[in-house]
Amino acid sequence: MQQQEKIFWTRRDWLGVMAAGSVLAGSPLAVLQAGEAGLQAGGKEEPSEHPSQPPKKKKKVLIAIGEFSEALETYYMVYRLMEENLEPVVVGPAAKRLLLVVHDFDPQYTNYVEYKGYGIEARLTYQQVQPAEYAGLLIPGGRGPEQMRQIKEAVELVGYFLDKNLPVGAMCHGPQMVWAARPVKGRSMTCFPGIRADLELAGAKFVDAPVVVDDNLVTSQGWPDLPHFMPAFLKLLAGKKVKKKESKES
């Protein structure tokens, strides 16, 4: 009897599987390819409870990134949307596999460190997006927003969601895109502390809190705040009122 070959799965492999939403029968390579395809194509419709009615289309949410956006923030947003039966659509400067990065803190350094993270497929470019098809917008942090501010269509996209008073969630360095797109004078916001000066010079009120909700805008300081950030964004997306959340000012 021939001995079966051992198969070793890495965390990157499992990410590919989870992106598909299910494990398909077949070889490990086929499963991983299906995972990539699942995130790239996205779910289009969900079955109707009544056979006579047409299937419901899933509500779609844009996740706007650049090269070197933060990995944990990006994938957490993707998977939380999928868990809520929503369709995440990743948009970037190019419709290709973009590299994400890991930002963390090491006590031997006085600033945060950056490592290579996972890749993720951007389905659309900023020039291709039709914003009216989407119910909300999420902007992870990392170095992506620095690149995105240089793309006219990316700035216009953020402005569209702000003008329409649709849910916008920006985390860490993501709020840079908010004040690049529209005035923020008088708004309550938070961000990564390293760009607090930029936020205040733009006229917003910095709030030292894990999540700050100001009308249609949800902001957080970084990936440790994700368990506070996504519930607030999802409530807005569901049309529920979210009370303005603030803690003491720093």
C-alpha positions as CSV (number, residue, x, y, z in Angstrom):
1,M,0.0,0.0,0.0
2,Q,1.5,3.3,-1.1
3,Q,2.0,5.8,1.7
4,Q,0.0,9.0,1.4
5,E,1.8,12.2,0.9
6,K,1.7,14.6,3.8
7,I,0.2,18.0,3.1
8,F,1.3,21.0,5.1
9,W,-1.0,24.1,5.2
10,T,0.3,27.5,5.9
11,R,-1.6,30.5,7.2
12,R,-1.5,31.9,3.7
13,D,-3.1,28.7,2.4
14,W,-5.9,28.9,4.8
15,L,-6.6,32.6,3.9
16,G,-7.1,31.5,0.3
17,V,-9.5,28.8,1.4
18,M,-11.5,31.1,3.7
19,A,-11.8,33.7,0.9
20,A,-13.8,31.2,-1.1
21,G,-16.3,30.9,1.8
22,S,-16.1,27.1,1.7
23,V,-13.7,24.2,1.3
24,L,-14.3,22.5,-2.1
25,A,-13.6,18.9,-2.8
26,G,-10.4,18.2,-4.7
27,S,-6.7,18.7,-4.4
28,P,-5.2,21.4,-2.1
29,L,-4.1,23.4,-5.2
30,A,-7.7,23.4,-6.5
31,V,-9.0,24.5,-3.1
32,L,-6.5,27.4,-3.0
33,Q,-7.3,28.5,-6.5
34,A,-11.0,28.4,-5.6
35,G,-10.3,30.6,-2.6
36,E,-8.6,33.3,-4.8
37,A,-11.5,33.1,-7.3
38,G,-14.1,33.5,-4.5
39,L,-12.6,36.8,-3.3
40,Q,-12.1,38.0,-6.9
41,A,-15.6,37.2,-8.2
42,G,-17.6,37.7,-5.0
43,G,-21.1,36.4,-4.4
44,K,-23.7,38.0,-6.6
45,E,-27.1,36.7,-5.4
46,E,-28.6,34.9,-2.4
47,P,-31.5,32.5,-2.8
48,S,-35.0,33.9,-2.2
49,E,-37.2,32.5,0.5
50,H,-40.1,32.4,-2.0
51,P,-39.4,30.5,-5.3
52,S,-41.7,32.9,-7.2
53,Q,-39.5,35.9,-6.3
54,P,-36.2,36.6,-8.0
55,P,-33.0,36.1,-5.9
56,K,-31.9,39.0,-3.8
57,K,-28.7,40.7,-4.8
58,K,-26.1,41.0,-2.0
59,K,-25.4,44.5,-0.7
60,K,-21.9,45.4,-1.9
61,V,-19.3,47.3,0.1
62,L,-16.1,48.8,-1.4
63,I,-12.8,48.3,0.4
64,A,-10.4,50.9,-0.9
65,I,-6.7,50.1,-0.7
66,G,-3.3,50.9,-2.2
67,E,-0.2,49.0,-2.4
68,F,1.1,48.3,1.1
69,S,-2.2,48.9,2.9
70,E,-2.3,47.2,6.3
71,A,-3.0,43.4,6.1
72,L,-4.9,42.6,9.2
73,E,-7.2,45.6,8.8
74,T,-7.9,44.8,5.2
75,Y,-8.6,41.1,5.6
76,Y,-10.6,41.6,8.8
77,M,-12.9,44.0,6.9
78,V,-13.2,41.5,4.1
79,Y,-14.2,38.5,6.3
80,R,-16.6,40.4,8.6
81,L,-18.5,41.6,5.5
82,M,-18.6,38.0,4.2
83,E,-19.8,36.8,7.6
84,E,-22.7,39.2,7.4
85,N,-23.6,37.9,3.9
86,L,-22.4,41.2,2.3
87,E,-20.2,41.3,-0.8
88,P,-16.7,42.9,-0.3
89,V,-15.2,44.4,-3.4
90,V,-11.6,45.4,-3.2
91,V,-10.6,48.4,-5.4
92,G,-7.0,49.5,-5.9
93,P,-4.6,51.4,-8.1
94,A,-4.4,48.4,-10.4
95,A,-6.7,45.4,-10.9
96,K,-4.1,42.8,-9.8
97,R,-2.7,41.1,-6.7
98,L,-1.5,43.9,-4.4
99,L,0.9,43.4,-1.5
100,L,-0.3,44.2,2.0
101,V,1.9,44.9,5.0
102,V,1.9,44.2,8.7
103,H,2.4,47.1,11.0
104,D,3.4,46.3,14.6
105,F,5.3,47.5,17.5
106,D,8.7,46.2,18.8
107,P,10.0,47.5,22.1
108,Q,13.5,47.8,20.7
109,Y,12.4,50.5,18.2
110,T,10.9,53.9,18.8
111,N,8.5,53.7,15.9
112,Y,6.3,51.0,14.5
113,V,7.8,48.3,12.2
114,E,6.7,47.1,8.9
115,Y,6.8,43.6,7.5
116,K,5.6,42.0,4.2
117,G,2.1,40.7,4.6
118,Y,-0.4,38.7,2.5
119,G,-1.4,39.6,-1.0
120,I,-4.9,40.4,-2.0
121,E,-6.6,40.6,-5.4
122,A,-8.0,44.1,-6.3
123,R,-11.0,43.4,-8.5
124,L,-11.3,46.9,-9.9
125,T,-9.2,50.0,-10.4
126,Y,-10.4,53.4,-9.2
127,Q,-11.1,54.4,-12.8
128,Q,-13.5,51.4,-13.2
129,V,-15.6,51.8,-10.1
130,Q,-19.3,52.8,-10.4
131,P,-19.9,54.1,-6.9
132,A,-23.7,54.1,-7.2
133,E,-23.6,50.2,-7.0
134,Y,-22.2,50.2,-3.5
135,A,-23.8,50.7,-0.1
136,G,-20.7,51.8,1.8
137,L,-17.0,52.3,1.8
138,L,-14.1,51.0,4.0
139,I,-10.6,52.4,4.0
140,P,-7.9,50.4,5.9
141,G,-4.7,52.1,7.0
142,G,-1.1,51.3,6.3
143,R,0.8,53.1,3.6
144,G,-2.0,52.6,1.1
145,P,-3.8,56.0,1.8
146,E,-0.6,57.9,1.0
147,Q,-0.7,56.4,-2.5
148,M,-4.5,56.7,-2.9
149,R,-4.4,60.5,-2.2
150,Q,-2.4,60.9,-5.4
151,I,-5.1,59.2,-7.5
152,K,-7.8,61.7,-8.5
153,E,-10.4,59.1,-9.0
154,A,-9.8,57.6,-5.5
155,V,-10.2,61.0,-3.9
156,E,-13.4,61.6,-5.9
157,L,-14.7,58.2,-4.8
158,V,-14.4,59.0,-1.1
159,G,-16.0,62.4,-1.8
160,Y,-19.0,60.6,-3.4
161,F,-19.8,58.5,-0.3
162,L,-19.4,61.5,2.0
163,D,-21.6,63.7,-0.2
164,K,-24.3,61.0,-0.3
165,N,-24.1,60.5,3.5
166,L,-23.4,56.8,3.0
167,P,-21.4,54.8,5.6
168,V,-17.7,55.5,5.4
169,G,-15.3,53.7,7.7
170,A,-11.6,54.8,7.9
171,M,-9.0,53.3,10.2
172,C,-5.5,54.2,11.2
173,H,-4.0,56.2,8.3
174,G,-7.3,55.8,6.4
175,P,-8.8,59.1,7.6
176,Q,-6.1,60.9,5.5
177,M,-8.4,60.1,2.5
178,V,-11.4,61.7,4.3
179,W,-9.8,65.1,4.7
180,A,-8.2,64.8,1.2
181,A,-11.6,64.4,-0.3
182,R,-13.8,66.8,1.7
183,P,-13.6,69.5,4.5
184,V,-13.7,68.0,8.0
185,K,-13.8,71.2,10.0
186,G,-15.9,70.6,13.2
187,R,-16.2,66.9,12.8
188,S,-15.3,64.5,15.6
189,M,-12.7,61.9,14.4
190,T,-9.9,59.7,15.5
191,C,-6.9,58.3,13.6
192,F,-3.4,56.8,14.2
193,P,-1.8,59.2,16.8
194,G,1.1,59.9,14.4
195,I,-1.2,61.8,12.1
196,R,-3.2,63.6,14.8
197,A,-1.6,66.9,13.9
198,D,-2.8,66.6,10.3
199,L,-6.3,65.8,11.5
200,E,-6.4,68.9,13.8
201,L,-4.9,71.2,11.2
202,A,-7.6,70.0,8.8
203,G,-10.1,71.4,11.4
204,A,-11.4,68.2,12.9
205,K,-11.7,67.4,16.7
206,F,-9.4,64.6,17.7
207,V,-11.0,62.1,20.1
208,D,-8.9,59.6,21.9
209,A,-11.2,56.6,21.6
210,P,-11.2,53.1,20.0
211,V,-14.0,54.2,17.7
212,V,-15.6,57.6,16.9
213,V,-18.9,57.9,15.0
214,D,-19.8,61.2,13.5
215,D,-23.0,61.0,11.4
216,N,-22.1,58.7,8.5
217,L,-18.3,58.5,9.3
218,V,-16.7,55.9,11.5
219,T,-13.0,56.3,12.4
220,S,-10.6,54.2,14.6
221,Q,-6.9,54.4,15.5
222,G,-5.6,51.1,14.3
223,W,-6.1,47.3,14.1
224,P,-6.5,46.7,17.8
225,D,-9.8,48.7,17.5
226,L,-11.3,46.4,14.8
227,P,-13.8,44.7,17.3
228,H,-15.2,48.2,18.0
229,F,-14.9,49.6,14.5
230,M,-16.7,47.0,12.4
231,P,-19.8,46.7,14.6
232,A,-20.3,50.5,14.4
233,F,-19.8,50.4,10.6
234,L,-22.2,47.5,10.2
235,K,-24.9,49.2,12.2
236,L,-24.7,52.2,9.9
237,L,-24.8,49.9,6.9
238,A,-28.0,48.3,8.2
239,G,-29.6,51.7,8.6
240,K,-29.4,51.8,12.4
241,K,-28.6,55.0,14.2
242,V,-25.4,54.9,16.1
243,K,-24.9,57.3,19.0
244,K,-21.8,59.5,18.7
245,K,-19.1,57.6,20.6
246,E,-16.4,59.5,22.3
247,S,-14.1,59.2,25.2
248,K,-11.9,61.8,26.9
249,E,-10.0,64.0,24.6
250,S,-6.3,63.4,24.7
